[in-house]
Amino acid sequence: MSETPINLNKVRKARARAEAKTRANTNAVAFGRSKAEKAADGQVVSRMRRDLDGKALKSPDDLSGKGSKKP
């Protein structure tokens, strides 16, 4: 046996950190996306919304100018 005592709390915490690191790495592979990928997806979504709003049909009230505006 070794002559120096081992601090079991440090061993336990080191093991927990190692397990958390491996769990984080597996989650990063499964769910992670880079910042550039998220930004590109955001641009696609905003472009789709803008295009959809531009293609929306106008109601007859909007065309005649007699909307439901309150004075």
Secondary structure, DSSP 8 states (H G I E B T S, - for coil): --SS---HHHHHHHHHHHHHHHHHHHHHHHH---HHHHHHHHHHHHHHHHHHHHT----HHHHHT--S---
